Amino acid sequence: MQQPNDYGAYTAETTYELARKERSYASVRVAQCRDGLYRFAIDLSYSYGGRCGPITDDGEGFATMLAAKEAGAAALLDGFPRGFGDPQSVRSELAALRSQIEEGLRQPSLF
């Protein structure tokens, strides 16, 4: 268990890489917050964009690191970009990342 920094963000204790295709990747970072629950932040980086955020006390907490990782993977898929308007290569890249994440959720031992 750790304390947040001055801005309310925690340093990740564990980073789970859920998918990778060349330089593109998707990951979930997890930390145990001061209330003893685990929370996550997601990272997504691909040719034309990405998103990320800090781990904070806001949002739902989870009893285990594994539960936080799985919730993070599901949250990543909920807002996953489709690449509409992007070149076919970017859409293919995103589809490959998404497929890896979905496969990991179906077979958790792959994560």
Secondary structure, DSSP 8 states (H G I E B T S, - for coil): -----TTS-B--SEEEEEEEETTEEEEEEEEE-TTS-EEEEEEEEETTEEEE--B-SSS--BSSHHHHHHHHHHHHHHT----TTS-HHHHHHHHHHHHHHHHHHHSGGG-
